[in-house]
Amino acid sequence: MAKGFMYILKCADDSYYTGSTVDLELRLAQHQSGEGANHTRKRLPVVLVYYEEYQDIADAFYREKQVQGWSRKKKEALIENRSEDLPLFSRNNQSGE
């Protein structure tokens, strides 16, 4: 199995895009050149703000889907390495939203 990456990009409109890939450098170049996802194509330029590396692309894809479901505040806690704050922004903890 190929190793993989889960990554978060910050777009020009201040939105976040979460993806996964086996080649992070190539995928970032694709996003920057407008060959990436429709979301990023319309919001260039993009900046890599976070990534995690996995031994298996399937694990990176699973993590991508997990993080895609998170609120903006929870993604920002992850990006800022505030792991202690992640439970505060869970969907089942309405006080943190």
C-alpha positions, 0 to 999 in steps of 0.5 A, spaced: 500 500 500 502 507 498 503 511 504 498 517 504 497 524 506 491 528 509 491 535 508 488 542 509 488 548 505 486 555 506 483 558 500 483 565 498 476 566 501 478 564 508 475 557 507 478 551 508 479 545 504 480 538 506 483 532 502 488 526 501 493 524 496 499 519 495 503 525 493 502 531 497 507 536 493 504 534 486 497 535 489 499 542 492 501 544 485 495 541 482 491 545 486 495 552 485 495 551 478 487 550 478 487 543 476 485 541 483 478 540 486 472 545 484 472 548 491 479 550 490 479 552 483 475 558 484 478 560 491 486 561 488 491 561 491 491 556 496 496 555 502 497 548 506 496 550 513 496 542 516 497 535 514 498 528 517 502 522 514 499 515 514 502 509 512 496 507 508 492 512 503 486 508 506 487 511 513 489 518 510 482 518 506 478 515 512 481 521 516 480 526 510 472 524 511 473 525 519 475 532 518 471 534 513 465 533 517 468 538 523 466 545 524 471 550 522 473 552 529 474 544 530 479 544 524 482 551 527 484 547 533 487 542 529 491 546 525 493 550 531 495 544 535 490 545 540 488 538 541 486 539 548 480 544 545 478 538 540 472 535 544 470 542 546 468 543 538 465 536 537 458 536 534 455 533 540 457 539 544 453 545 542 456 550 547 463 549 543 460 551 536 
